[in-house]
Amino acid sequence: MSSSKMIFDLKAEDIQAGISSMGQESLLSFLDELVNDLEYIVTSKNFLIDYKQVKRKLIFIIETISIKLCRLLNAERVTIYLVEKENNLLRTVNAIGPDGQKISFKISMDEGIAGYVARTSEVLNITDPYNDQRFNRTIDEKTGFRTRNIFCLPILNSTQETIAVAQALNKVGGGQFTDHDIEEFTPFSNSFGAVLEQIVECDRLIPKEIENQRSVTFLRFWDDMGISL
């Protein structure tokens, strides 16, 4: 990625091409750069920042990184769930439906493997989910997907609160996820946590007068995705 521009100034196709060509270390550096850009947005309170464009780019970046993580982990899918703590819900960011289209749905934090991880902040490696009583098979029914194995871990903020859950599904080739996969994926969960925390900070620090003058704000960004902060 270019060092002379903010990530949000780049075209979507350039972001996608850049992420696709990155190795693990480069991707971690990209996430660090994204955090820095969000910190700039927080501190600058710049009237010229197009928050609608930032919203679109953030959603696109999360989806693109999820695809990249699938390749790095040799997983069929990686799904990110955002924690809606006040309502005891998880909201999907990048779920895919049976026809390959993007879908969005909520699940209770009291249900499923992702809900368990959101409540307990444990890392789980489930080799046979249909024989695990915590598994919620209705999600497979909604998405048309058949889950064979699951690697699921919490995404934490700087105070070690779980603000999201990352779930990798189905090791490619019929194998199982390993301890090595967990070691490889953990740094990405930490970086995702830093990104999400900065987005929340944007909502807290952008002055009300700026918020009222903008048609789209970061608060509305989360509202659009069904997340209450």
Buried (B, 14 or more C-beta within 10 A) or exposed (E): BEEEEBBBEBEEEBBBEBBEEBEBEEBBBBBEBBBBBBBBBBEEEEEEBBBBEBBBBBBEBBBBBBBBBBEBBBBBBBBBBBBBBEBEBBBBBBBBBEEEEEBEBBBEBEBBBBBBBBBEBEBBBBEEBEEEEBBBEEBBEBBEBEBBBBBBBBBBBEEEBBBBBBBBBBBEEEEEBEEEBBEBBEBBBBBBBBBBBBBBBBBEEBEEEBBEEBEBBBBBBBEEBBBEE
